[in-house]
């Protein structure tokens, strides 16, 4: 077929690959893919879903690198979540007995 | 006892045992919109061909008052029969008997029929409808699963193994289907997951329905665990029979040859592909314009639809088709489509099915998510699978064949036996736009009107390199052919490849990028 007319393919969205533009359908999996975000070391996120057992710091508190921030039980193991560097706690978003999903913001460091 | 009474006693026992969980349980099964295990087997097999074994097997559980319970057949029906006259081994878990739960003897019945299938080199069909491990039997039921998984693995690539999910299939139980070649699921009936919605809710507080977590659609569209989707059990059984008809019984045979047929006239191969590489079309129309009777039996239709895989016949012989689909994501290779194609290539190679590759793709999909998901190692699977395959391998380059994708899609360099290209083929290190920007960067930058220069240089590049003749000049492409010659070229190439023989270095097994 020697048609050179975008209009007859009007129902197709455009996909850019390299510097080529293609008229093609987009799958929902592609459309719903997660946007990449840089990791912010000041945000303590869960890496595994679980239950908060104990929170050992309060907002405003100064904490040294390596000190325990909280205990998170996940997969029947109690994990100590440690302070990554010296700093001040900005806000605590969790409380004991709370169930938290993956990538959940637990503590923010100022 | 007289012989007559013996026979009557036997008949009575059979009738009793064949009732499975009894009328009430059967009513419940029917109310869930499901057929019984026995009905399922009888539907799949040829009429009057089913022969059952181990009907009188009894469970061995003694704890928790289990010794007082009668579980007919221990919750699974096993036997042999035929499909289109060819023998198969089959088992179906019976949900009406203790929820089809798997105990030691239940597992032994399954492993016995699996051993039989492997020894006799005939296909194995397993119908899963089970609540999971029989908790009362403790570690014995885990042992049972392990014995099944081991046999699935050992039989892999020797006999075809088909799993049919017709009910729940949860926890460890899901690994048997995962180890088999093809998984069939049915809308609203099939449920597969490692941990169910209840556990997820208690542990994580996330609420999700069984259907959303592990229903038929999820596994066909998102997870890629299932290969065939059906709206009803009957549809599913028809699909199984069709598949069985396409494949050989074991890895030492070829698929049965059928009466050759011409493709239907309505698929006019000259009239499907727009020459402008930006425009989409349906690659399945090309496949149907080539195959006998324009029939194409697609596998994993809903998963990674940017690549199309399935069986069709050429001159009555089963071929495996691997084809980029320009209509979806421009036909790119990505993690999912690489996995999908690579496994199918290995299937075809195991079972002596020639592979026809139809190529039209702009390369690998760019993106952070793809890179982080490991598109390098997933993409490598396609290279591995094609390189390793020793069945006849024929490639037809229809339009775009750029970069790494060109190499991956069964190029000459991975030992394709025949590489044909249409005159519309663009075989190049990358798309003309990208290439021109790099090669003529200086000229474009220094031009008075860079945009005009860019356009001119892209055209120049297209003219010079975006064609099949550069590759043909090096012998990377064996012949540039007219679209209408495709079928006859393929038929001839297959004839020539009939006795293909390749020696590979001896090894225990390779280490593919799983």
Interface residues (C-beta under 8 A of the other chain):
Chain A: X1 X2 X3 X4 X9 X12 X15 X17 X18 X19 X20 X21 X22 X23 X24 X25 X26 X27 X28 X29 X30 X33 X34 X36 X49 X50 X99 X101
Chain B: X203 X204 X205 X206 X221 X222 X271 X272 X273 X274 X275 X276 X277 X278 X279 X280 X281 X304 X305 X306 X326 X327 X328 X329 X330 X331 X332 X336 X362 X363 X365 X366 X367 X368 X369 X372 X402 X430 X431 X433 X434 X437
